Amino acid sequence: DTITGSDENDGFSRRTALKTIQRGINAAQDGETVLVYPGVYRELILFRGKAITLKSAEDAAIIENPNNFAVLFCFDEGCESVIQNFVIRNSLTGIFVVGSSPTIKNLTVVNNHYGIECYSGEPNISNCILWNNTEIDLAGCGATFSCVEQGHEGIGNIIADPLFVNADKGDFHLQSERGRYWPMYDIWVLDGATSPCIDKGNPVDDCSNEREPNGGMINIGAYGGTPQASLSL
């Protein structure tokens, strides 16, 4: 918890949360999950070869590292190294993969120079939104069931404005005429349009944590598969 945490804590509860994501990863053992509470985390994330899951605990946390990598997989990570439910923004490269094959799902990768780059390795990328990355969205890798602005072949991929609520002010929730979460006031509101990323994720992925109506399909993006996912029509 970047707001109330301390890296002198043990990280075993929110009351004793750590402050940085990397400190949480360093403390984790294979098979464990590192939960990250909302906030902006300005750091370089290294999995260090660990088979752990890194995910947001509530509304999607934000990772950014201007002029550098935000997330780097370079320790021969495999599919059991999982990152999900984050917004990754304002970095030189959102995710850089070298000689690794991590699982990357339900991310919103926006406003970087490069979205996700891979040099040797085969990351499993799904249910992600890659948008407004100035140079390229995907390099040396592919994605499925994702929204990719610059276009990329892959099962279930779409090219359509994801209809973020207010990207300029950092709100990357998806607009929905049926209802979407407004974290500033902890309420649900109605929009005048519905994002094409709702109900467009991998049909085998679990959407049971999304509030109903959820269409029986997980949403694409950082909030997919969570209680903060925008509702279906």
QUIGI-V772367 format. One record per backbone hydrogen bond with DSSP energy under -1.0 kcal/mol. CO is the residue of the C=O (numbers start at 0). NH is the residue of the N-H. E is the energy in kcal/mol with one decimal. If there is no record, write none. Layout:
# QUIGI-V772367
co=CO nh=NH e=E
co=CO nh=NH e=E
This chain:
# QUIGI-V772367
co=0 nh=4 e=-2.6
co=5 nh=8 e=-1.9
co=13 nh=16 e=-1.5
co=15 nh=10 e=-2.6
co=16 nh=5 e=-2.2
co=19 nh=23 e=-1.3
co=20 nh=24 e=-2.4
co=21 nh=25 e=-2.7
co=22 nh=26 e=-1.4
co=28 nh=31 e=-2.1
co=31 nh=52 e=-2.0
co=33 nh=54 e=-2.2
co=35 nh=56 e=-3.0
co=38 nh=61 e=-2.8
co=40 nh=42 e=-1.1
co=40 nh=63 e=-2.2
co=44 nh=71 e=-3.0
co=46 nh=49 e=-1.6
co=49 nh=51 e=-1.5
co=50 nh=30 e=-3.2
co=51 nh=81 e=-2.7
co=52 nh=33 e=-3.0
co=53 nh=83 e=-2.3
co=54 nh=35 e=-2.0
co=60 nh=86 e=-2.4
co=61 nh=40 e=-3.3
co=62 nh=88 e=-2.1
co=64 nh=67 e=-1.8
co=67 nh=91 e=-1.5
co=67 nh=92 e=-1.4
co=69 nh=44 e=-2.6
co=70 nh=95 e=-2.6
co=72 nh=97 e=-3.0
co=76 nh=100 e=-3.5
co=77 nh=80 e=-1.9
co=80 nh=102 e=-2.7
co=81 nh=53 e=-3.1
co=82 nh=104 e=-2.2
co=85 nh=107 e=-2.2
co=86 nh=62 e=-2.7
co=87 nh=109 e=-2.1
co=90 nh=112 e=-2.0
co=91 nh=113 e=-2.1
co=92 nh=69 e=-2.1
co=93 nh=70 e=-1.5
co=94 nh=116 e=-2.6
co=95 nh=72 e=-2.7
co=96 nh=118 e=-2.9
co=101 nh=123 e=-2.6
co=102 nh=82 e=-2.2
co=103 nh=125 e=-2.2
co=105 nh=84 e=-1.8
co=106 nh=128 e=-2.6
co=107 nh=87 e=-2.6
co=108 nh=130 e=-1.9
co=111 nh=133 e=-2.0
co=112 nh=134 e=-3.0
co=112 nh=135 e=-1.2
co=113 nh=93 e=-2.4
co=114 nh=94 e=-2.0
co=115 nh=138 e=-2.4
co=116 nh=96 e=-2.6
co=118 nh=98 e=-1.4
co=119 nh=98 e=-2.4
co=123 nh=103 e=-3.0
co=124 nh=143 e=-2.0
co=125 nh=105 e=-1.5
co=126 nh=220 e=-2.6
co=127 nh=146 e=-2.6
co=128 nh=108 e=-3.3
co=129 nh=148 e=-2.4
co=130 nh=110 e=-1.2
co=135 nh=114 e=-2.6
co=136 nh=115 e=-2.7
co=138 nh=117 e=-2.4
co=143 nh=126 e=-1.2
co=145 nh=157 e=-2.6
co=146 nh=129 e=-3.0
co=147 nh=150 e=-1.5
co=153 nh=156 e=-2.0
co=154 nh=144 e=-3.2
co=157 nh=147 e=-2.1
co=162 nh=174 e=-2.5
co=165 nh=170 e=-2.7
co=166 nh=169 e=-1.6
co=170 nh=165 e=-2.5
co=172 nh=164 e=-2.0
co=174 nh=194 e=-2.7
co=175 nh=190 e=-2.2
co=178 nh=230 e=-3.0
co=179 nh=188 e=-2.5
co=181 nh=184 e=-1.1
co=181 nh=185 e=-1.0
co=181 nh=186 e=-1.5
co=186 nh=181 e=-3.1
co=188 nh=179 e=-2.2
co=194 nh=197 e=-1.2
co=196 nh=199 e=-1.1
co=196 nh=219 e=-2.5
co=201 nh=204 e=-1.9
co=206 nh=209 e=-1.8
co=212 nh=231 e=-2.8
co=213 nh=216 e=-1.5
co=217 nh=200 e=-2.6
co=220 nh=223 e=-1.5
co=222 nh=225 e=-1.6
co=225 nh=228 e=-1.7
